[in-house]
Amino acid sequence: MREAVKKATSIIVVIWVIYAIDTLLGLNLGNYGIVPRTTRGLLGILTAPFLHVNFFHILSNSIPIFVLSTATLYFYKKEAPSVFLKSIIIGGALVWVFARSANHIGISGLIYSLALFLIVTGFIKKDFKSILVSAGIIFMYGGLIWGVLPGRVSVSWEGHLFGAIAGGFIAYTTFKTNKK
């Protein structure tokens, strides 16, 4: 558990350091988000999760990314690196292809991806540990479902939706083929 907490904490530290540097130096790194169907926006697939528009944005993402990263890193240690990388790339690519024309930034796409990965894994594996983790995530973060619906224009519901789709897909392709 200690190793999972340490790695999850490092994710939090990275996003906060980037936010602090951006804010203190006025770099406007938020311009490097995913801008759908633009060449410039392709880079955002990799950079967007680490960029946040303001203090409230990064603060509201910090606890969920910590909890969900810790759970993924602890319960699915072997699969975790692949899950994180695929979540960022698949979710980001889907945003780039299908989202409305806007600048999409923030780690919430990864949050949604990890949540659905953990939930779907419980349904696929059907062992006690996976079901317990799945139920815990549903209990703690079941309200995330509303974030995949269009709402406030300043919120990338598309990032949430495509992150969730990516997480479910990753769980299915990771564990369904191994179940035979």
Buried (B, 14 or more C-beta within 10 A) or exposed (E): EEEBBEBBEEBBEEBBEBBEEBBEEEEEBBEBBBBBEEEEBBBBBBBBBBBBBEEEBBEBBBEBBBBBBBBBBBBBEEBBEEBBEBBBEBBBBBBBEEBEEBBBBBBBBBBBBBBBBBBBBBBBBEEEEBBEBBEBBBEBBEEBEEBBEEEEEEBBBBBBBBBBBBBBBBBBEBBEEEEE
